[in-house]
Structures are given as C-alpha cells and as structure tokens.
Amino acid sequence: MVLFYLLYLLAVALLGLSGLWPKLVPKPQPVRVETLAEASFHPPTPEPISLNQASLEELMTLPGIGPVLAQRIVEGRPYARVEDLLRVKGIGPATLERLRPYVRP
C-alpha cells in the first residue's frame, strides 16, 4: 500500500514537472533591438578659470593637473598670458594646448 502511494506521488510530481518544463527551460528566442536615435552627450564647456585668482582646489579640477602641479601654478603667479604657463615645471606644449580652453590669465 505504501508503495502505491509513493508511485502515485511520483506520478503527480512528474506530471507537475512536465507542465512546468516550458517555464523552467524556455527556448531561446531571437531578440529584436531598435534604436530610434543615437544617444550623444556633450557636456557644457565650463567657464574658464583665472590662473591668477583660482584656488588650489579649482586648479586641481582641470584635466591633467594634480596637487603638485597646482601648487607650482600658484607659486608662479602672476600670469599675463596663458602661454606663461610654459614657465611652470611639468607643463609642456601638449599640456598647455589641453588646458587652453579651461584657463584665462
């Protein structure tokens, strides 16, 4: 009698599993992706920072300027032109061109 109940429970479990099988193991379906417009983001150009009035923290927000280089810029004040940054050790022509849109004398 116990064997009969075990077989009955096994049959019910197998029937339940067969009913759930498509949900447990779904067939892979092709995915269609549509793009309506290409996403692009252009951050606004920040207001140029004055080399003669900027704090160390403001100078360190500039690209490629760390704490040591910001300290050297502060020590080399005053600047009459942006090109005067070439006097600062650690700033070369490439760095100057990268900084030019972000700074003013």
C-alpha positions in Angstrom: 0.0 0.0 0.0 2.8 2.4 0.8 4.4 1.6 -2.5 1.2 2.5 -4.2 1.2 5.9 -2.6 4.8 6.5 -3.4 4.2 5.7 -7.0 1.2 7.9 -7.1 3.1 10.8 -5.6 5.9 10.2 -8.1 3.4 10.3 -11.0 1.9 13.5 -9.7 5.3 15.1 -9.3 6.3 14.1 -12.9 3.0 15.4 -14.3 3.6 18.7 -12.5 7.2 18.9 -13.7 6.1 18.2 -17.3 3.6 21.1 -17.0 6.2 23.4 -15.7 9.0 22.3 -18.0 8.5 25.1 -20.7 8.7 27.7 -18.0 11.7 26.2 -16.3 13.7 25.7 -19.5 12.4 28.2 -22.1 13.5 28.0 -25.7 15.9 30.8 -26.8 14.0 33.3 -28.9 15.6 35.9 -31.2 15.8 39.4 -29.8 15.0 42.4 -31.9 16.7 45.7 -30.9 15.5 49.0 -32.3 17.2 52.3 -31.8 15.3 55.4 -32.7 18.1 58.0 -32.3 21.8 57.8 -31.5 22.4 59.0 -28.0 25.0 61.6 -27.6 26.0 63.8 -24.7 28.2 66.9 -25.0 29.0 68.4 -21.6 28.8 72.1 -21.5 32.1 73.9 -21.7 33.0 75.2 -18.3 33.7 78.9 -17.6 37.5 79.5 -17.9 39.3 79.7 -14.6 41.6 82.6 -13.9 45.1 81.5 -13.3 45.8 84.5 -11.1 42.8 84.1 -8.8 41.9 80.3 -8.7 42.4 78.3 -5.6 44.3 75.1 -5.4 41.1 73.1 -5.4 39.8 74.9 -8.6 43.1 74.3 -10.3 43.1 70.6 -9.4 39.7 70.2 -11.3 41.4 70.9 -14.6 42.4 67.9 -16.7 45.9 66.7 -16.1 46.5 68.9 -13.1 47.3 67.3 -9.8 48.1 68.7 -6.4 51.8 69.2 -7.1 51.3 70.9 -10.5 48.5 73.1 -9.0 50.9 74.2 -6.3 53.6 75.1 -8.9 51.0 77.1 -10.8 50.1 79.1 -7.7 53.7 79.7 -6.9 54.4 81.0 -10.4 51.8 83.8 -10.2 51.1 86.4 -11.7 50.5 85.3 -15.3 50.0 87.9 -18.1 49.1 85.3 -20.8 48.1 81.7 -20.8 51.4 80.9 -22.6 53.2 81.9 -19.4 52.3 78.5 -18.0 55.2 77.1 -20.0 57.5 78.5 -17.3 55.9 76.1 -14.8 57.9 72.9 -14.5 55.8 70.0 -15.6 53.7 71.9 -18.2 54.7 71.4 -21.8 53.2 72.5 -25.1 50.8 69.5 -25.2 49.5 70.2 -21.7 49.2 73.9 -22.4 47.0 73.1 -25.5 44.8 70.8 -23.4 44.4 73.5 -20.7 43.9 76.5 -23.0 40.0 76.2 -23.2 39.8 75.9 -19.4 42.0 78.8 -18.3 42.5 82.5 -18.7 45.1 84.9 -17.3 
